[in-house]
Every structure is written in structure tokens, then in C-alpha cells.
């Protein structure tokens, strides 16, 4: 009692619940003449075991060490991306014993140590809310779309928060790099035989050049009978279906190279060759080089 013997007093009683459950507390006042309250005060309440277990977070994409194009698409091959407007989609799984309320994602520029902020600038640490596939569930997927501002090395950190506000004490972190995607196709040229020239039947050597902003990986050449419209096949026959041959490159995987291919043409007439260069990113010359020439028998 705060004031024993007084006509009014506050009172208190300490008690520890033995476990989760429903309880009733009854309080009965007794005066100095041993008269007891005829209508004791009663309160019903419940107790629970506080949730102190933090949530757990994983990052499934990108994988540690992946390289993704600034233009978007895949992480390590692994498609990390899928985010619209050429960005990256970070994704993973969060779990908790009671329920996942949120996943906070932060992106750091490893070169500068600065963190990406919602206004697109870099500065002090800032986390961003991911999208949950099953908010409140004990296990949920999460995702967050982000667009790299340029080539470089980055780290993404994800920390799940449960419904009791417990935060993952060991957030998942993945380091990856981004690069400027090559979308420029190579260019193909023919130097021999030039259009309108005449060559003798037999083994004819086709030559030319190919250039690319990064590296030429291959040059494919199709040979067509200009009179019949048929294409020279790998078995030496002629057919309507397009067929092509791989030329030999003087400097494979370089930005500029000459190429060469030898083919045997024994029949006189007009022929055309179609030359298409491709680079390591599978960009293909959209305007192949053509040359129509004549084969004569001498």
C-alpha cells in the first residue's frame, strides 16, 4: 500500500506469469475493522512469450560475383534482371518464426563507400522497402528493382524485419559488378571479289574485313547461285534453304580483322556472296555485305 491506514491509498502487487495463457486478477480491499470489499475488482488478461527471435534473410539473385549489364537483363547469366527500364531485380527469401513484416534493401558503391538513395544520388546509408510476395507469412519471397547508374562494383544488403520489429542481425550481402552492355552490331565488308568482277572457276578465295566497337567473334558467308537463287550447302549441293560457312579470321576477338574463305565453284554463271559478322554479345550485322560476280570457264 502507498499509504496504509489512510482513507484512500494506491496499491500494487508484482507477479510473474508462469507461461502464456489467460488469467484473472481479483483485488479485495480490507479496512481496519476487517470489513472486506463485497464486490472485489476483477480484471481478465492474457500473457504471451515475447518474440525476440530475429528474422532471416537471403539474396538469391544476383549471385555473389555476378556481372550484370547496365542496360539490364541478367546477372551472371543468371537473369538478375528483369526489372523494367533496363534495371536489375534483386530477389531473395525472408523467414521468421512469427511472420515477416518487411525486407529492407540497401545498395552500396564499393568504390566510393556511398549508399544509393531514393532520389538517385549517393550518400549516407539509406535502406529501401522491398516488395514481399506474402507479407506477414513465416516465409516469403522478396524483390527490389534497381537501375545501376554506371559500370562499377556494388554490394546489395537485405535485412528482414518481423512483426515484432526484430531485425535480421546478420543481413544477407552480395557483391556484384555492372558493365555497359554492348548493343552495337559489327560491320562487314567484302574486298574480293568485288561486285561485277569476273573470276575463273575452281577454288575461289573470298576476302574482306569486319569491325566492331568491342570485338569481332565470327564472320559467316553464304554463297548463292544468282541465276537459280539456290544456296551452296555444306555437302556441296545447292538448295533453296539458306546455308553459310564460317570464315577464317586473321585476328579473332579483336575490334578489326580481315577474314577469308575458300570455296570451289565449277559452274559458270553469276554468283553472290552474303557476309555477316557477329560479336561476342551476339550482335549481328543488320546490313550484310553482298557482292555479285561472274565465274567463267577458261
C-alpha positions as CSV (number, residue, x, y, z in Angstrom):
1,X,0.0,0.0,0.0
2,X,1.2,3.5,-0.7
3,X,-0.5,4.9,2.4
4,X,-1.6,2.2,4.9
5,X,-4.4,3.3,7.2
6,X,-5.4,6.2,5.0
7,X,-8.9,6.6,3.8
8,X,-7.6,6.2,0.2
9,X,-4.4,4.7,-1.0
10,X,-2.8,3.3,-4.1
11,X,-1.8,-0.3,-4.1
12,X,0.4,-2.6,-6.3
13,X,1.4,-6.2,-6.5
14,X,4.2,-7.8,-8.6
15,X,3.7,-11.2,-10.2
16,X,5.3,-13.1,-13.0
17,X,3.3,-15.2,-15.3
18,X,4.5,-18.8,-15.5
19,X,3.7,-19.0,-19.2
20,X,1.4,-17.9,-22.0
21,X,-2.3,-18.1,-21.2
22,X,-5.4,-16.3,-20.0
23,X,-5.6,-15.1,-16.4
24,X,-7.9,-13.2,-14.0
25,X,-6.7,-10.9,-11.2
26,X,-9.0,-10.1,-8.3
27,X,-8.4,-7.3,-5.8
28,X,-10.2,-7.0,-2.4
29,X,-9.7,-4.2,0.0
30,X,-10.0,-4.8,3.8
31,X,-10.4,-2.0,6.3
32,X,-9.0,-1.6,9.8
33,X,-12.2,-3.4,11.2
34,X,-11.6,-6.4,8.9
35,X,-14.5,-5.4,6.6
36,X,-13.8,-6.8,3.1
37,X,-14.9,-5.3,-0.2
38,X,-18.2,-7.1,-1.0
39,X,-17.6,-6.5,-4.8
40,X,-13.9,-7.1,-5.4
41,X,-12.4,-5.7,-8.6
42,X,-11.7,-8.3,-11.3
43,X,-9.6,-8.0,-14.4
44,X,-9.1,-10.6,-17.1
45,X,-5.9,-10.5,-19.2
46,X,-3.6,-12.8,-21.2
47,X,0.1,-13.2,-21.3
48,X,2.4,-14.3,-24.1
49,X,6.0,-15.2,-24.7
50,X,7.7,-12.1,-26.2
51,X,9.2,-12.7,-29.7
52,X,12.9,-12.0,-29.5
53,X,14.0,-14.1,-32.5
54,X,15.2,-12.0,-35.4
55,X,14.1,-12.7,-39.0
56,X,16.5,-14.3,-41.5
57,X,17.2,-13.0,-45.0
58,X,18.8,-14.5,-48.1
59,X,19.7,-13.0,-51.5
60,X,19.2,-15.4,-54.4
61,X,19.8,-13.0,-57.3
62,X,22.2,-11.8,-58.2
63,X,24.7,-14.3,-57.0
64,X,27.9,-13.2,-55.4
65,X,30.4,-12.2,-58.0
66,X,27.9,-11.9,-60.9
67,X,28.3,-9.3,-63.6
68,X,25.3,-7.6,-65.0
69,X,24.7,-5.2,-67.9
70,X,23.9,-1.6,-67.0
71,X,21.4,-1.9,-69.8
72,X,19.6,-4.5,-67.7
73,X,19.0,-8.2,-68.1
74,X,20.9,-10.9,-66.5
75,X,23.0,-11.3,-63.5
76,X,25.7,-13.7,-64.2
77,X,23.9,-15.1,-66.7
78,X,21.5,-15.5,-64.1
79,X,18.9,-13.2,-65.0
80,X,19.2,-10.7,-62.4
81,X,17.3,-8.7,-64.0
82,X,14.1,-8.4,-65.4
83,X,13.4,-5.0,-63.9
84,X,11.8,-2.6,-66.4
85,X,13.7,0.2,-67.9
86,X,16.9,-1.8,-68.1
87,X,17.5,-2.4,-64.4
88,X,18.3,-5.2,-62.1
89,X,15.8,-7.1,-59.9
90,X,17.3,-8.1,-56.6
91,X,15.4,-11.0,-55.1
92,X,15.6,-13.5,-52.2
93,X,13.7,-15.2,-49.4
94,X,12.9,-13.9,-45.9
95,X,11.7,-16.1,-43.0
96,X,10.7,-15.7,-39.3
97,X,9.1,-17.8,-36.6
98,X,6.1,-15.5,-36.3
99,X,5.9,-13.5,-39.6
100,X,7.9,-11.3,-41.9
101,X,6.7,-7.7,-42.0
102,X,9.3,-6.1,-44.2
103,X,12.6,-6.5,-46.0
104,X,14.9,-3.5,-46.2
105,X,17.4,-3.3,-49.1
106,X,20.4,-1.1,-49.4
107,X,22.9,-0.7,-52.3
108,X,26.5,0.4,-51.8
109,X,29.0,1.6,-54.4
110,X,32.1,-0.3,-53.3
111,X,34.5,2.1,-54.9
112,X,33.2,5.2,-53.0
113,X,31.6,3.5,-50.0
114,X,28.5,5.6,-50.5
115,X,24.9,4.3,-50.5
116,X,22.3,4.7,-53.1
117,X,19.5,7.0,-52.0
118,X,15.8,7.2,-53.1
119,X,16.4,10.5,-55.0
120,X,19.0,8.7,-57.2
121,X,22.1,10.3,-55.5
122,X,24.8,8.6,-53.5
123,X,25.5,9.4,-49.9
124,X,24.9,8.2,-46.3
125,X,23.2,4.9,-45.6
126,X,19.6,4.5,-46.7
127,X,17.5,1.4,-46.9
128,X,14.5,0.8,-49.1
129,X,11.4,-1.4,-48.8
130,X,11.3,-4.4,-51.0
131,X,8.1,-5.9,-52.4
132,X,7.0,-9.0,-50.4
133,X,5.2,-11.9,-52.2
134,X,3.5,-13.0,-48.9
135,X,3.7,-10.2,-46.3
136,X,3.1,-11.5,-42.8
137,X,3.9,-15.1,-43.6
138,X,6.6,-17.0,-41.9
139,X,8.4,-17.3,-45.2
140,X,8.1,-15.0,-48.2
141,X,10.0,-14.1,-51.4
142,X,11.0,-10.5,-51.8
143,X,12.2,-8.3,-54.7
144,X,13.5,-4.9,-55.3
145,X,14.1,-3.2,-58.7
146,X,17.2,-1.0,-59.1
147,X,19.0,0.6,-62.1
148,X,22.8,0.9,-61.9
149,X,24.0,4.4,-62.6
150,X,27.1,3.1,-64.4
151,X,29.7,0.4,-64.6
152,X,31.3,-0.5,-61.3
153,X,31.3,-2.8,-58.3
154,X,28.4,-2.8,-56.0
155,X,27.0,-4.6,-52.9
156,X,23.4,-5.2,-52.0
157,X,22.4,-5.8,-48.4
158,X,19.0,-7.2,-47.4
159,X,17.6,-7.3,-43.8
160,X,14.2,-8.8,-42.9
161,X,12.1,-7.3,-40.2
162,X,9.5,-9.4,-38.3
163,X,6.1,-8.4,-37.0
164,X,7.6,-7.7,-33.6
165,X,10.2,-5.3,-35.1
166,X,13.1,-7.7,-34.7
167,X,15.7,-7.1,-37.5
168,X,18.0,-9.7,-39.0
169,X,21.2,-9.3,-37.1
170,X,23.2,-10.8,-39.9
171,X,21.8,-9.2,-43.1
172,X,22.5,-11.0,-46.4
173,X,25.1,-9.3,-48.6
174,X,26.0,-10.0,-52.2
175,X,28.7,-8.2,-54.2
176,X,28.4,-7.9,-58.0
177,X,29.6,-5.7,-60.8
178,X,27.9,-4.0,-63.7
179,X,29.1,-3.1,-67.1
180,X,27.8,-1.1,-70.1
181,X,26.0,-3.6,-72.3
182,X,27.3,-3.8,-75.9
183,X,24.4,-3.2,-78.2
184,X,26.4,-2.1,-81.3
185,X,26.5,-4.6,-84.2
186,X,29.7,-5.2,-86.1
187,X,30.2,-4.1,-89.8
188,X,31.0,-6.5,-92.6
189,X,32.9,-5.6,-95.8
190,X,34.0,-7.6,-98.9
191,X,37.2,-6.8,-100.7
192,X,37.3,-9.7,-103.1
193,X,35.7,-10.5,-105.4
194,X,34.2,-7.0,-105.8
195,X,30.7,-6.6,-107.4
196,X,30.8,-7.0,-111.2
197,X,34.2,-8.7,-111.4
198,X,34.9,-12.0,-113.2
199,X,36.8,-14.9,-111.7
200,X,37.9,-18.3,-113.1
201,X,36.1,-21.5,-112.0
202,X,37.7,-23.6,-109.3
203,X,38.8,-22.7,-105.8
204,X,37.8,-19.1,-105.2
205,X,39.2,-17.1,-102.3
206,X,36.7,-14.7,-100.7
207,X,38.3,-11.9,-98.6
208,X,37.1,-8.9,-96.6
209,X,37.2,-7.1,-93.3
210,X,35.0,-6.9,-90.2
211,X,35.0,-4.3,-87.5
212,X,33.2,-3.9,-84.2
213,X,33.3,-1.4,-81.2
214,X,34.5,-4.3,-79.0
215,X,35.5,-7.5,-80.8
216,X,34.5,-9.4,-83.9
217,X,33.8,-13.0,-82.9
218,X,32.7,-14.6,-86.2
219,X,32.1,-14.0,-89.9
220,X,29.6,-16.2,-91.8
221,X,29.4,-16.4,-95.5
222,X,26.5,-17.6,-97.7
223,X,27.1,-18.4,-101.4
224,X,24.2,-18.2,-103.8
225,X,23.7,-19.1,-107.4
226,X,22.4,-15.7,-108.6
227,X,20.6,-17.4,-111.6
228,X,18.8,-20.1,-109.7
229,X,18.5,-18.5,-106.3
230,X,19.9,-21.6,-104.6
231,X,22.4,-21.7,-101.8
232,X,25.6,-23.7,-101.6
233,X,25.1,-26.3,-98.9
234,X,27.7,-27.9,-96.6
235,X,27.6,-31.1,-98.6
236,X,28.4,-29.3,-101.9
237,X,24.8,-29.4,-103.2
238,X,22.6,-26.5,-104.0
239,X,19.2,-25.9,-102.2
240,X,16.7,-23.2,-101.5
241,X,17.4,-23.1,-97.8
242,X,20.0,-20.6,-96.7
243,X,23.3,-22.0,-95.7
244,X,26.5,-20.3,-94.6
245,X,30.2,-21.1,-93.8
246,X,32.5,-19.8,-91.1
247,X,35.3,-17.7,-92.4
248,X,38.8,-17.7,-91.0
249,X,39.6,-14.6,-89.0
250,X,43.1,-13.1,-89.0
251,X,42.6,-11.5,-85.6
252,X,39.7,-13.2,-83.8
253,X,38.1,-11.3,-80.9
254,X,39.7,-8.0,-81.9
255,X,37.9,-4.8,-82.9
256,X,39.1,-5.1,-86.5
257,X,40.1,-8.2,-88.5
258,X,40.4,-9.4,-92.1
259,X,38.6,-12.6,-93.0
260,X,39.0,-15.3,-95.7
261,X,37.1,-18.2,-97.0
262,X,37.9,-20.6,-99.9
263,X,35.1,-22.3,-101.8
264,X,35.0,-24.3,-105.0
265,X,32.7,-23.1,-107.8
266,X,33.0,-25.1,-111.0
267,X,30.0,-24.0,-113.0
268,X,30.0,-20.8,-115.0
269,X,27.4,-18.1,-114.2
270,X,26.6,-15.4,-111.8
271,X,27.0,-15.9,-108.0
272,X,26.5,-13.8,-104.9
273,X,28.1,-13.9,-101.5
274,X,26.4,-12.6,-98.4
275,X,28.7,-11.8,-95.5
276,X,27.5,-11.3,-91.9
277,X,29.8,-10.5,-88.9
278,X,28.8,-11.1,-85.3
279,X,30.4,-10.1,-82.0
280,X,30.8,-11.7,-78.6
281,X,27.5,-10.3,-77.4
282,X,25.7,-11.9,-80.4
283,X,25.1,-8.6,-82.1
284,X,24.8,-9.4,-85.8
285,X,25.4,-7.0,-88.7
286,X,21.9,-5.9,-89.7
287,X,23.1,-4.9,-93.2
288,X,25.2,-7.8,-94.5
289,X,27.7,-7.2,-97.2
290,X,26.8,-8.5,-100.7
291,X,28.9,-9.0,-103.8
292,X,27.7,-10.4,-107.1
293,X,30.3,-11.7,-109.6
294,X,30.7,-14.0,-112.5
295,X,32.5,-17.3,-112.8
296,X,33.9,-18.1,-116.2
297,X,35.5,-21.3,-117.7
298,X,38.8,-20.6,-119.4
